[in-house]
Amino acid sequence: MIVFDLRCGQGHAFEEWFASRADYDAKAAAAAIACPTCGDVHVTRALSAPRINSGATAPAPVGPCGLPACAGGACQAALPQ
């Protein structure tokens, strides 16, 4: 999946997810992308750096000391010695 920043003919900016660049091109050519604000189907890609979802998982949460083991409860660094 890839997300593009788009702009309609009225100047409204919005984001839309596509399976690929070819998917965007096909939908844009068929006027199958509509601005969520005004419904305009004259949509172009805005200048942007595309973000690609490669299926990577989010990093594990960390605790206050920065260690992943502390994220679920009491931080081991905070316990009295």
N, C-alpha and C positions, 0 to 999 in steps of 0.2 A: 504494500500500500504506500501511496505517496500523497502528500497534501500540497496543494498549490494555493497561493494567494491570488485571488481573482478580483477583477473590477468590472462592473457593469457599465453600460453606456451612459448612465446617469452619474457615474463617479462613486458609487457605493463599493466599499471594499469588503470582501468576505473570504473565508477559506472553504475548501471542498476537498474531500478525499477521493482518490481514484486508484484503480488497480495498477495503472501504469501511465506513462506519458501517452501511449497510443490510445488508451481508454479516454483520457482527457481530450485528445485530438478528435476522436470519433464523436464524443458527446458534444463538443463545441461545434463541430461541423453540422451536426443534426439539430442544433439549437435546443439541446436537451439539458442545458444547465441554466437555471433561472436564479436571478438575484433574490435572496430571501427578504430583502427590504422592499423592493418595488416590482419584482417579477420580470424585469427586463432579461431577455435571453441573448442580448448582444454582449457577450462576456469575453474578456481577454485575460490572459495571465498577467498579473502585476509583477514587477521586478521583485524577486524573492530568492531565498536560498531554500530549495525544497528539503523537507524533512522526510526521511524514509523510515518506515516501521519495518525493521528487519526481524522482528520477533524476539528481540533480546529482552530478557527479564530485567525488572527494576533491581537496583542494588538493594542489599539487605539493609534494614534500618539499623542505625547505630545509636548507642546510648550517649549520655552526656560526656563520657570520657572518650568517645570515639570508637569504642569496641563494640562489635556486633552482639556479643554475648550479653551485654548489659541492656539492650534495647527492650527486652521483655519484662524487666523487673528492676530490682535494686541494683544500682551500679556497684560493682565490686570495688572500684576505686574510692567510692564514697563511704564504704563501711569502716567503722572504727577499727583500728589495728590492735 
